[in-house]
Amino acid sequence: MTALHAQPYTPGRVKGPIRIGTENATRDGISVIEQHELADFNGPCEGLAVVNGAPFSHAMIRAQSHAIPSIILSADQAAQLSTDTEMVLDGQRGLLFSPELLEQHPPLDIKAPALFSPIESSDGERIMMRASVSNRPGVMRSLSCGTSAIGLLRMEYLGSQSRTPPGLAFFLNELGTCCDEAEPLPLIARLPDFSNDKLPNWCKSLDHSFDNDSRGTRIYDQEPFKTLIDNILEAANQCSEYYDLRLLIPYIDATEEFVQQRDLLKTRLSGMFSIGAMLETVNACKQIDSLLKEADFIALGSNDIIANLLDCPRDSAQMNPYDPAIYQLLQQTAQQAGPRTKEIQFNGQLIRMPGVLPVLIGMGYRIFSIDPLLIPYLAEEIKQTDTNRAAELAKQVCMANDDKAVKQLMTLGKR
């Protein structure tokens, strides 16, 4: 009898035979694949175990959007598995075990919080959990998970399987349907943000390198992106007549950049839109006070902020979520924002890392956006969090010398 304690990723519990390698994937099996195989993996599977998975990578986040229960294994753990062995995968606990051990590992009985409503901490502080999604099924899933809003619709994934850039008719239908499914919740649509590790099919034949210098709006004046953005904005114009639709400008690095792009957008928009800035670099975090004055709302894209801070790709093992430099930067950002920290929407996989959410609450963040499947579990963590104790924990974490000390403090903080 075997039980492997891995890193949790996408909640859910499934049972099936182990299938090692992409070529052996079956609809009823638990696929065991390497991180580098994930981007091109489209095989059906019941559960997913990613060897040396990078939790902040676009490939892992895209896989999570398909709601397949998933865990992250080490190479040593994967070596203990045999093809066709029947196993149970628990994505929330990070477990992979023999069915004989079911009594030792009963399923968690977690109920979704009330739709639209804030979640109260143990001392009565109100926390908002919003949903980050990539498609219409994600919006629909959010409603059953207790979200208070659609905090992020990743527009680059709409029509990503098409071999040609989607047109106006497509976006009218797709964006309109997403808004309709979300009703009466507000929906924040982030304008497309392309990068080499999350290209739609129609982009792959283009002679273009999507490095950081071409992230976000930096390519919006080039074809075929200009026409694509025109179509998205026209679809947004028409949808805004009926729905609470807000727009988010991606990969903002400086206040001046945001103001310029916002003003350009306003010349192409006919409705009265709330336009927000998604801060995704260290430099942008340092300008939070001026950005709060200019933007209708602010979102922190913590995945890219961490990559920028640690100077490493998002699929790198160096993306250590317990590096104290991360928390020092986030604390400095909150201190600069002051009381308005409560208005900032915090996005990214950092939220779901064990022990991290209470620390962020302790810094003053009160709005979080994450994959909807995680909301019920994070809601339970919020209910057990005392914000005064969390504030003290956040101070200690920011003074820690290394990642081991941070992890130890967060482990103690959960007790």
C-alpha positions as CSV (number, residue, x, y, z in Angstrom):
1,M,0.0,0.0,0.0
2,T,1.4,3.4,-1.1
3,A,0.7,7.0,0.0
4,L,2.7,9.9,-1.6
5,H,2.5,13.3,0.0
6,A,2.9,15.7,-2.9
7,Q,2.2,19.4,-3.5
8,P,-1.5,20.2,-3.8
9,Y,-2.7,22.1,-6.9
10,T,-6.2,21.7,-8.3
11,P,-8.9,20.5,-5.8
12,G,-10.9,17.4,-6.5
13,R,-10.6,13.6,-5.8
14,V,-10.5,10.9,-8.5
15,K,-9.7,7.2,-8.7
16,G,-8.1,5.5,-11.7
17,P,-5.1,3.6,-13.1
18,I,-1.7,5.3,-13.4
19,R,-0.8,6.3,-17.0
20,I,2.8,7.4,-17.3
21,G,3.6,9.7,-20.3
22,T,1.5,11.7,-22.6
23,E,1.2,8.9,-25.1
24,N,-0.5,6.6,-22.6
25,A,-3.1,9.0,-21.4
26,T,-6.7,7.6,-21.1
27,R,-10.0,9.2,-20.1
28,D,-10.3,7.0,-17.0
29,G,-6.6,7.3,-15.9
30,I,-4.4,9.5,-13.7
31,S,-1.8,10.9,-16.1
32,V,1.8,11.3,-14.9
33,I,3.6,13.8,-17.1
34,E,6.6,16.1,-17.0
35,Q,6.2,19.9,-16.7
36,H,7.8,20.4,-20.2
37,E,5.1,18.1,-21.7
38,L,2.2,20.0,-20.2
39,A,1.9,22.9,-22.7
40,D,1.1,20.5,-25.6
41,F,-0.9,17.9,-23.5
42,N,-4.5,17.7,-24.7
43,G,-5.1,14.1,-23.8
44,P,-8.2,13.2,-21.8
45,C,-7.6,12.1,-18.2
46,E,-9.3,11.8,-14.9
47,G,-6.5,13.2,-12.8
48,L,-3.1,14.8,-13.4
49,A,0.2,14.4,-11.6
50,V,2.9,16.8,-13.0
51,V,6.5,15.8,-12.3
52,N,8.6,18.8,-11.2
53,G,5.6,21.0,-11.9
54,A,6.0,24.8,-11.8
55,P,2.9,26.1,-10.0
56,F,3.3,29.7,-11.3
57,S,3.7,28.6,-15.0
58,H,1.1,29.5,-17.6
59,A,0.9,25.8,-18.5
60,M,-0.1,24.7,-15.0
61,I,-2.6,27.6,-14.7
62,R,-4.2,26.7,-18.0
63,A,-4.4,23.0,-16.9
64,Q,-6.1,24.2,-13.7
65,S,-8.7,26.0,-15.7
66,H,-9.9,22.7,-17.1
67,A,-10.9,21.6,-13.5
68,I,-8.9,18.4,-13.6
69,P,-7.8,17.4,-10.1
70,S,-4.0,17.8,-10.0
71,I,-0.9,17.5,-7.9
72,I,2.8,18.2,-8.3
73,L,5.2,15.3,-7.8
74,S,9.0,15.2,-7.4
75,A,11.0,13.0,-9.7
76,D,11.7,10.6,-6.8
77,Q,8.0,10.3,-6.1
78,A,7.2,9.6,-9.7
79,A,9.8,6.9,-9.9
80,Q,7.8,4.9,-7.3
81,L,4.7,4.7,-9.6
82,S,3.9,1.8,-11.9
83,T,1.6,1.9,-15.0
84,D,-1.8,0.5,-14.5
85,T,-1.7,0.6,-10.7
86,E,-5.0,1.8,-9.3
87,M,-4.6,4.9,-7.2
88,V,-6.6,7.8,-5.6
89,L,-5.6,11.4,-6.3
90,D,-6.6,14.1,-3.9
91,G,-5.8,17.5,-5.5
92,Q,-6.5,19.7,-2.5
93,R,-4.5,17.7,0.0
94,G,-1.7,16.8,-2.4
95,L,-2.2,13.0,-1.9
96,L,-1.7,10.0,-4.2
97,F,-2.6,6.8,-2.4
98,S,-3.8,3.2,-2.8
99,P,-7.6,2.7,-2.6
100,E,-6.9,0.4,0.5
101,L,-6.0,3.6,2.4
102,L,-9.4,5.4,1.8
103,E,-10.4,5.1,5.4
104,Q,-7.2,6.8,6.5
105,H,-7.7,9.7,4.0
106,P,-11.5,10.5,4.0
107,P,-12.6,13.2,1.6
108,L,-12.9,16.8,2.9
109,D,-16.4,18.0,3.5
110,I,-16.1,21.6,2.3
111,K,-19.1,23.7,1.3
112,A,-18.9,26.7,-1.0
113,P,-19.6,30.1,0.6
114,A,-22.7,32.1,-0.3
115,L,-22.6,33.6,-3.7
116,F,-21.9,37.4,-4.0
117,S,-21.1,37.6,-0.3
118,P,-17.9,38.5,1.6
119,I,-16.3,35.9,3.9
120,E,-15.7,36.9,7.5
121,S,-12.5,36.2,9.3
122,S,-12.6,34.9,12.9
123,D,-12.6,38.4,14.2
124,G,-15.3,39.7,11.7
125,E,-13.1,41.3,9.0
126,R,-14.8,41.0,5.5
127,I,-12.7,39.4,2.8
128,M,-13.8,39.1,-0.9
129,M,-13.0,36.1,-3.0
130,R,-13.3,36.6,-6.7
131,A,-12.8,34.1,-9.6
132,S,-10.0,34.1,-12.2
133,V,-11.1,32.2,-15.3
134,S,-10.1,31.6,-18.9
135,N,-13.4,30.7,-20.6
136,R,-17.1,30.3,-20.3
137,P,-17.0,27.0,-18.4
138,G,-14.9,28.8,-15.8
139,V,-17.5,31.5,-15.4
140,M,-20.2,28.9,-14.9
141,R,-18.1,27.0,-12.4
142,S,-17.5,30.2,-10.4
143,L,-21.2,30.5,-9.6
144,S,-21.2,27.1,-7.8
145,C,-18.0,27.9,-5.9
146,G,-19.3,31.0,-4.0
147,T,-17.5,33.8,-5.9
148,S,-18.3,37.5,-5.3
149,A,-17.3,38.6,-8.8
150,I,-15.4,37.5,-11.9
151,G,-12.2,39.1,-11.0
152,L,-10.3,38.1,-14.1
153,L,-11.4,36.8,-17.5
154,R,-8.2,36.1,-19.4
155,M,-9.1,37.3,-22.9
156,E,-6.1,35.8,-24.6
157,Y,-7.6,32.4,-24.1
158,L,-10.8,33.2,-25.9
159,G,-10.6,31.6,-29.3
160,S,-7.1,30.3,-28.6
161,Q,-7.7,27.1,-30.6
162,S,-8.5,29.0,-33.8
163,R,-6.0,29.0,-36.6
164,T,-7.0,32.6,-37.5
165,P,-7.5,35.6,-35.3
166,P,-11.1,35.6,-33.9
167,G,-13.3,38.2,-35.4
168,L,-16.0,40.6,-34.1
169,A,-18.8,38.0,-34.3
170,F,-16.8,35.6,-32.2
171,F,-16.1,38.1,-29.4
172,L,-19.7,39.4,-29.4
173,N,-20.9,35.8,-28.8
174,E,-18.2,34.7,-26.4
175,L,-17.8,37.8,-24.3
176,G,-21.6,38.3,-24.3
177,T,-22.1,34.7,-23.2
178,C,-19.5,35.1,-20.4
179,C,-21.2,38.3,-19.2
180,D,-24.6,36.6,-19.4
181,E,-23.5,33.6,-17.4
182,A,-21.9,35.8,-14.7
183,E,-25.0,38.0,-14.4
184,P,-25.6,39.7,-11.9
185,L,-22.0,39.5,-10.9
186,P,-19.6,42.1,-12.3
187,L,-17.0,40.8,-14.8
188,I,-13.5,42.2,-15.2
189,A,-12.1,41.3,-18.6
190,R,-8.3,41.6,-18.9
191,L,-7.3,42.6,-22.3
192,P,-5.0,40.0,-24.1
193,D,-1.5,39.5,-22.7
194,F,0.5,37.3,-25.0
195,S,3.8,35.6,-24.1
196,N,5.8,32.7,-25.6
197,D,4.5,30.2,-23.1
198,K,0.8,31.0,-23.7
199,L,0.3,31.6,-27.4
200,P,-3.0,30.9,-29.1
201,N,-2.8,28.7,-32.1
202,W,-3.2,31.6,-34.6
203,C,-0.1,33.3,-33.0
204,K,2.3,30.4,-33.4
205,S,2.9,30.9,-37.1
206,L,3.8,34.6,-36.7
207,D,7.3,35.8,-37.0
208,H,7.3,37.5,-33.6
209,S,9.0,36.9,-30.3
210,F,6.8,37.6,-27.3
211,D,9.4,38.7,-24.7
212,N,8.7,41.1,-21.9
213,D,9.2,44.1,-24.2
214,S,6.1,43.0,-26.2
215,R,3.9,42.0,-23.2
216,G,0.6,43.6,-22.6
217,T,-0.4,46.6,-24.7
218,R,3.0,47.1,-26.3
219,I,2.0,45.2,-29.5
220,Y,-1.6,46.6,-29.8
221,D,-0.6,48.9,-32.6
222,Q,0.7,46.1,-34.7
223,E,-1.3,43.8,-37.0
224,P,-2.9,41.3,-36.6
225,F,-3.2,42.5,-32.9
226,K,-4.6,45.9,-33.7
227,T,-7.6,44.4,-35.5
228,L,-8.0,41.8,-32.7
229,I,-8.1,44.6,-30.1
230,D,-10.5,46.6,-32.2
231,N,-12.9,43.6,-32.3
232,I,-12.6,43.0,-28.6
233,L,-13.3,46.7,-27.8
234,E,-16.3,46.8,-30.1
235,A,-17.7,43.6,-28.5
236,A,-17.1,45.3,-25.1
237,N,-18.9,48.4,-26.2
238,Q,-22.0,46.4,-27.1
239,C,-21.9,44.2,-24.0
240,S,-21.5,47.2,-21.7
241,E,-25.1,48.3,-22.6
242,Y,-26.5,45.3,-20.8
243,Y,-23.8,44.1,-18.3
244,D,-21.5,45.3,-15.5
245,L,-18.3,44.9,-17.6
246,R,-15.0,46.4,-16.6
247,L,-11.7,46.4,-18.4
248,L,-8.2,45.7,-17.1
249,I,-5.0,46.8,-18.9
250,P,-2.4,44.0,-18.5
251,Y,1.3,44.1,-17.7
252,I,1.6,47.7,-16.5
253,D,5.1,48.8,-15.5
254,A,4.6,52.5,-14.8
255,T,2.0,55.2,-14.1
256,E,2.8,57.1,-17.3
257,E,2.4,53.9,-19.4
258,F,-1.1,53.3,-17.8
259,V,-2.3,56.8,-18.4
260,Q,-1.2,56.7,-22.1
261,Q,-2.9,53.3,-22.7
262,R,-6.0,54.2,-20.8
263,D,-6.5,57.5,-22.8
264,L,-6.0,55.6,-26.1
265,L,-8.6,53.0,-25.0
266,K,-11.1,55.7,-24.1
267,T,-10.9,57.0,-27.7
268,R,-12.1,53.5,-28.9
269,L,-14.7,52.9,-26.3
270,S,-18.2,54.3,-26.4
271,G,-19.5,53.2,-23.0
272,M,-18.6,54.5,-19.5
273,F,-16.1,51.8,-18.5
274,S,-14.2,51.3,-15.3
275,I,-10.6,50.8,-16.5
276,G,-8.1,49.2,-14.2
277,A,-4.3,48.6,-14.2
278,M,-2.8,45.2,-13.7
279,L,0.6,45.7,-12.0
280,E,3.0,43.0,-12.9
281,T,6.5,44.4,-12.2
282,V,8.5,45.5,-9.2
283,N,8.6,49.0,-10.7
284,A,4.9,49.2,-10.9
285,C,4.5,48.2,-7.3
286,K,6.8,51.0,-6.3
287,Q,4.4,53.4,-8.1
288,I,1.2,52.1,-6.4
289,D,0.3,55.5,-4.8
290,S,0.3,57.3,-8.2
291,L,-1.4,54.4,-10.0
292,L,-4.2,54.4,-7.4
293,K,-4.9,58.0,-8.3
294,E,-5.1,57.4,-12.0
295,A,-6.8,53.9,-12.3
296,D,-10.4,53.1,-11.5
297,F,-9.1,50.0,-9.8
298,I,-5.9,48.1,-9.3
299,A,-5.0,44.4,-9.6
300,L,-1.7,42.9,-8.5
301,G,-0.5,40.1,-10.9
302,S,1.7,38.3,-8.3
303,N,2.8,35.6,-10.6
304,D,4.7,38.0,-12.9
305,I,5.7,40.3,-10.0
306,I,7.5,37.4,-8.4
307,A,9.2,36.4,-11.7
308,N,10.3,40.0,-12.2
309,L,11.5,40.3,-8.6
310,L,13.5,37.0,-8.6
311,D,14.6,37.5,-12.2
312,C,13.6,34.1,-13.4
313,P,11.0,32.5,-15.8
314,R,7.7,31.5,-14.3
315,D,8.3,27.8,-15.1
316,S,11.7,27.9,-13.2
317,A,12.4,26.1,-9.9
318,Q,13.8,29.4,-8.7
319,M,10.2,30.7,-8.4
320,N,10.2,30.0,-4.6
321,P,7.0,31.2,-3.1
322,Y,8.6,31.4,0.4
323,D,11.5,33.8,-0.6
324,P,11.3,36.6,2.0
325,A,11.9,39.3,-0.7
326,I,8.4,38.6,-2.0
327,Y,6.8,39.5,1.2
328,Q,9.0,42.5,1.8
329,L,7.9,43.9,-1.6
330,L,4.2,43.1,-1.0
331,Q,4.4,44.7,2.5
332,Q,6.1,47.9,1.1
333,T,3.4,48.0,-1.6
334,A,0.6,47.8,1.1
335,Q,2.3,50.5,3.2
336,Q,2.5,52.8,0.2
337,A,-1.2,52.2,-0.6
338,G,-2.2,52.8,3.0
339,P,-5.9,52.4,3.7
340,R,-6.6,51.8,0.0
341,T,-4.8,48.4,0.2
342,K,-8.3,47.1,0.9
343,E,-9.3,48.1,-2.6
344,I,-6.5,46.3,-4.4
345,Q,-7.4,43.0,-6.0
346,F,-4.6,40.4,-5.4
347,N,-4.3,37.9,-8.2
348,G,-2.1,34.8,-8.6
349,Q,-1.1,31.4,-7.4
350,L,0.7,32.8,-4.4
351,I,-2.7,33.0,-2.7
352,R,-3.2,29.3,-2.6
353,M,0.3,28.3,-1.4
354,P,0.1,26.7,2.1
355,G,0.3,29.3,4.9
356,V,0.4,32.4,2.6
357,L,-3.2,33.7,2.6
358,P,-3.2,34.8,6.3
359,V,0.1,36.7,5.8
360,L,-1.5,38.6,2.9
361,I,-4.5,39.4,5.0
362,G,-2.2,40.5,7.7
363,M,-0.6,43.0,5.3
364,G,-4.1,44.5,4.7
365,Y,-5.2,42.9,1.4
366,R,-8.9,42.2,1.4
367,I,-9.8,41.2,-2.2
368,F,-8.4,38.1,-3.8
369,S,-8.9,36.5,-7.2
370,I,-8.1,32.8,-7.8
371,D,-9.3,29.8,-9.7
372,P,-12.9,29.3,-8.6
373,L,-12.3,25.6,-7.5
374,L,-10.0,26.9,-4.7
375,I,-12.5,29.4,-3.3
376,P,-14.4,27.0,-0.9
377,Y,-11.1,25.8,0.6
378,L,-9.6,29.3,1.0
379,A,-12.9,30.5,2.5
380,E,-12.4,28.0,5.3
381,E,-8.9,29.3,5.9
382,I,-10.2,32.9,6.0
383,K,-12.8,31.9,8.6
384,Q,-10.0,30.6,10.9
385,T,-7.8,33.7,10.5
386,D,-7.6,36.4,13.1
387,T,-6.4,39.5,11.4
388,N,-4.5,40.9,14.4
389,R,-2.5,37.7,14.7
390,A,-2.1,37.7,10.9
391,A,-0.7,41.2,11.0
392,E,1.9,40.1,13.6
393,L,2.8,37.0,11.5
394,A,3.2,39.2,8.4
395,K,5.8,41.4,10.3
396,Q,7.7,38.3,11.3
397,V,7.7,36.9,7.8
398,C,9.1,40.1,6.4
399,M,11.9,40.0,8.9
400,A,12.8,36.4,8.1
401,N,16.3,35.7,6.8
402,D,15.5,32.9,4.3
403,D,12.8,30.8,2.8
404,K,13.1,28.1,5.5
405,A,12.3,30.6,8.2
406,V,9.4,32.0,6.2
407,K,8.0,28.5,5.7
408,Q,8.4,27.7,9.4
409,L,6.6,30.8,10.5
410,M,3.7,30.1,8.1
411,T,3.5,26.5,9.4
412,L,3.4,27.8,13.0
413,G,0.9,30.5,12.0
414,K,-1.6,27.8,10.9
415,R,-1.7,26.1,14.3
